[in-house]
């Protein structure tokens, strides 16, 4: 049982962060399509490093590599109580993993 009502939990406030854009079906679909395209581009450098032997240089794995890396980072930091599990940290983790991938790709000549 919870010690307080569900509506009082800080995680519930995070669930509606995008309501201004996603309250309509067409708006939500557009946001998701743009988000998936951005994830594909952001994850491309890291996927190229990990899957350089693949014919498409890992492009098919770009989104999933980025999402898994960011999810692991948020999970690890929240598990060790470095951060509180909130939606904003997921965004920061996506940017961090994409930046690390870009830096690694550029430093290795990829």
Helices and strands as residue ranges (DSSP letters): G 6-8, H 10-14, H 19-22, H 25-50, G 59-61, H 62-79, H 87-107
